[in-house]
């Protein structure tokens, strides 16, 4: 008996040591990457970086104001397209479809789409919108990002709505409220914080995508506020500048990487904060 217990303790110690080493391995490279991003990107954070257009190739100075604006524009459009559709689909899966065969198919497709390479989504939107309409556009980029956001929002909305107790629904229905009013005014209210957290995580997920935007919104060296024309983004600018031969371009690429990292970090921490508040509220 003691030998068996000693063997179990030894296996447990080895598993804990392997898990600790794996965690340290991941944290080491994460800290290394963040250190370089802060070290090389922070010096690029100047007023010109946020207010000026890119300078001509080989000329120092300028900024990435157009890429910052384009990133905000495309991300906002993707949110407007993807979030309502995702929440409505999650509502169907949780409140109406639950055990139906169609709901199972939708869940299965969402699980596949979550793991689909983003470049495949970019090629799909290129064939769907860019080729037929004869040009790159911010709308095409937003549609590609919305497709990437969609499964995350759907599954998050479904799970958060399922967490609302059925007794709450039954109580509202017993008072004579229609099913749609119960969903909108009771169930949504109980799950709103969790749904908001999922939406923020989905936005953080797509804000660093490059491959689908190369096939859809492409790039633009000037200001563009028209959704139907090519639009610059920070991620595509990083891709272009990092491969360029100029040190000034490399510095701006690091600056764009720093800005994206900071924004994603802020969104993720906010989502975590909301999740913690929700868990503490349930307790």
N, C-alpha and C positions, 0 to 999 in steps of 0.2 A: 504493500500500500504506500509506504514511504517512497519507494522507487518510482512508482507511478506519479505521485505528487511532485517529486523532484523533476521528473521529465516534463510535466506540465508547466512548472515554473520556469524551466529552462527555455521551453518553446515560447512561453509568454514573454520572457525577457528578450529573446531574439527578435520576436515580432515587434515589440515596443522599440527596440534599438533601431530596427530597419525603418520603422515609421518615423522616428525622430530624425534619422539621417536623411530620409527623403524630404521631410519638411525643411530641414536646414539647407538641403541642396536647392530646393525651390526658392526659399527666402534669399539665399545668397545671390542667385542670378537676378531675382527681382530687385534687390537692393542695388546691385551692380548697374542694372539698366536704369533705374531711377536716378542713381548718382550721376551717370553720364548725361541723362536728359536734363537734370537740374544744372549740372556744371556747364554744359555747352549751350543750353537753351535759355537760361536766365539772362545772360548778357545781351541777348537779342531783344529783350523786352523793353523797347524804347517807344517814345511817342510816335515816331515815324512808322514803326512796325504796325501800329494800329490805325494809322490815318492816311498813309500814302500808298500809291499804286507801285507795283514792281518796277524797278529800274530796268533799262535795256540790258541785254546780256553783256557782261564784262564791265559794267558801270556799277560802282558801289553805291549803296544808299537805297532809298525806297523802302517799301513795306509790303505787307500782305493784306491790306485792308479789303481788297476785292475778294480774296479767298476767305477771309473771316466772314464777310457778309454773305458770300455764296454758301458757305457751310451752314450758317444760321438759316438761310432761305430754304435750302434743300431739306435740312433736318426738320424744319417747321412744316413744310409741305408733306414730308413723309409721315410726320406725326398726325397731321390732319387726315391723311388718307388711311393710315394703318390702325390708329388707335380706335376710332369709332367702329370700324369693321371688326377688329379683334374683340372688343368688348361685347358687341352684339352676338358674334359667333360664340364667345364664351358663355353668354347668357343663354343661348339656345342649348348648348351642351349641358349646362347646369340645371336650367329651370324647365325646359320643355323636352329635349331629346334624351337626356340621361341614358337610359338603357336601350335606346333604339339602335338598329343596325347602322343607320346613316351617321349617327353620332359616333359610333365606334370607328367608322371609316374616316370621319373628320379628325378624330384624335390620332389615328394611325398616320394620316398624312401630315398632321402638325408635327408629330414626333420625327418623321422623316425630314421635313422641311427645316427643322431646327438644326439638324446636322448637315444640311446640304451646303456645299462650298459656295461662298458668296459670288465667286467668279461665274458659276453656273447661272445664278440668278441674273447677273449682269448680262451674260450672253443671251439669256431668254428675253430680257427686256429690250436688248438691242434688236433682236429679231422681231419683237412685238411692236415697238414704238419708234425706234431710231431709223431703221431701214424703211419702213412704210412711209414715214413722214419726212424723210429726206434730211435729217440732221439731228445732232445732239441737242439736248435741252435739259433744263433743270427739272422739268416735269418727269422726264424719263429717269433721271437720277433719283428723284423722290419716290417714284413707283418701285424702283429696285430696292431702295432702303425700306419702304413700307412692306414689301413682300418678306424681307428678312425680319422685320419687327413682328409681323402678323402672328406667327406661331407662338412667340414668347408671350404676347398680349393675350392670345386666346387661352392658352393653358393656364396662365396666371389668373385671368379673370374667372375661368371655370373653377379653379381650386379655391379661390377666395370666396366665391359665391357659395360653394358647397360648405364652407365653414360656418355660414350663417345657419343657426339651428332651425330644423324643420318646424319646431314648435312656434317659432316666430311667424313663419309663413301661415301656419294653421290658425294662429290667433287672429291675424289680419284677415284671412279669408272668412273666419267665423263671424267677424264684424260686418261682413257683406261687401268688402272691397273686391273689385275685379282683380283677376290674376295679374294683369299688366300693371295696375297700381301697386299691388303688393311688391312686384319686382322693382319698380322704379323708386317708390317712396320708402320701402322697408328693407328689401334685400340689398339694394345698391347702397343704401346708407350704412348698413352694417358692414359691407365689404369695401367701402370706398377707399379706406386707407391702404388696404392690401392691393387693390387694383392700381392705385396711384403709384405704389412702390414698384409694381410690375411694369407699368408704363415707363417710369424713370429708368429702370434697368434696361428696358428695350431701347430707349433713346441712347443710353450709354453704349449699348451693344453696337448700334449702327454708326455712332459718331466717329468711329475709327476705321470704317470700311473704305478701302481704296479701289479694289478690283472692280466692283460693279459700277463705280463712277467713271472709271476709265472707258467703259463701253457705253455709257449713257449721257452723263453731263459733260464729259471730257474736260475742257479747260478754257480759260479766257483770261487774257492779260489786262483786261479793262473792267470797269464797272459794268454790272449787268443786273438789272432788276426785272427782266422779262423772263417769265418761266419757260418760254418757248425757244430760248437761245442757249448756246453753250455757256456754262457757268463754272468759275473757278471754285475749288474747295481746298481746304488745308491739307487733306490727305493726298490728293493728287499733286499738289504743290510740293509736298515732301518727297513724293516719288520722283518728280521731275528735277527738283533742286539737288537731291542727294546724289543723283547720278551726273550732275553737271560738273564742269571743270573749274568752277570759280569758288574760291573760299567764301566769298560773300553769300553765295547761294547756299553753301553748306551751313553757314551760320543761321540763315533764315529757316532752313529746313529743321535745324535743331530747335529754333524758336517756335516753329509751328508744332513740332512734336511736344515741346514743353506745354504749350497752350492746350492742346488736345488732352494731354495727360492730366493737367490740372482740372480741366472741365469734367472729364470722366471721373476723376477722383471725387470732385465735389458732388456730382450727381449720385455716385455710388454711396458715399457717406451719408448723403441725405436719405437715400432709400433705406440704408441700414438703420438710420435713426428712426425713421417712420416704422420700420418693422419692429424694432425694439420697443417703441412706445405701444404698438399694437399688442405685442406679447405681454408686456407689463399690464396693459389695460385689461387683457383677458384674465390675467392672474388675480 
